[in-house]
């Protein structure tokens, strides 16, 4: 991977912008898709949010200060877009985001783009019951396998607090699996 | 795997089970590129690129077209009064009548033609009143 500063300059220079942005898409579309999918859960919504995320990334490139890594900056935008999307969608449907997420998880079995067995559905049901922050930390750490340092940059929370959050989340999920 | 004793961090990892439609990535970047504001891509139009030349050409065109008008304005200032022309023609011996006629249009010449048809009675009357008539006739040879 080339020097990040150099790559950011290519993204900002009108002459190299298109090629550089295509490269950015190629490198990040899949990891960002996976992150967004764990939050919004269905494919079509993920597609919407992912497109919005990249458009937003493009529009804000000139404001990117470089005081955080490009990676964590983009993950932050994707996370915010996904959470905003869920909140807006639940508001439109006159419900809470928790209630809406629960409903989606209960209907996962009928989702054509979900190929999971009982344990996967149960895990999702357990995650939905967690507070929002614990959900995010668990998804980033367990499914996306990010390091605590990376999650810390994305969410702006200290590594210590993240470890505590993850520990709580794991305990609650294991408890749920035991009793359900 | 027994779910009841499942330890998240020590048991086999459970994946999300989420699937992506086939061919989804083939079209994805194109979809995003189309939504990106066009002005940011800095497509330089023919007009913008050749602005200098287009303005230069327009300026030259305006100058060229305005030449006859400028000429006419200058000519007006130099226009001579008809008295001056007459004086010139009378004083300048080198200009013959033929030269003048050559300069006239056919139409002008027609206008200059004087109707000289004289009735016979007028001629007879004139002749009979002329005392020298007999002499003119006899002197004829």
Interface residues (C-beta under 8 A of the other chain):
Chain A: X14 X15 X17 X18 X21 X22 X25 X26 X29 X30 X33 X34 X37 X38 X41 X43 X47 X50 X51 X54 X55 X58 X59 X108 X112 X113 X114 X115 X116 X117 X118 X119 X120 X122 X123 X142 X143 X170 X173 X174 X177 X178
Chain B: X1 X3 X4 X5 X6 X7 X8 X9 X13 X14 X15 X16 X17 X18 X19 X20 X21 X24 X25 X28 X29 X31 X32 X33 X35 X36 X37 X40 X41 X42
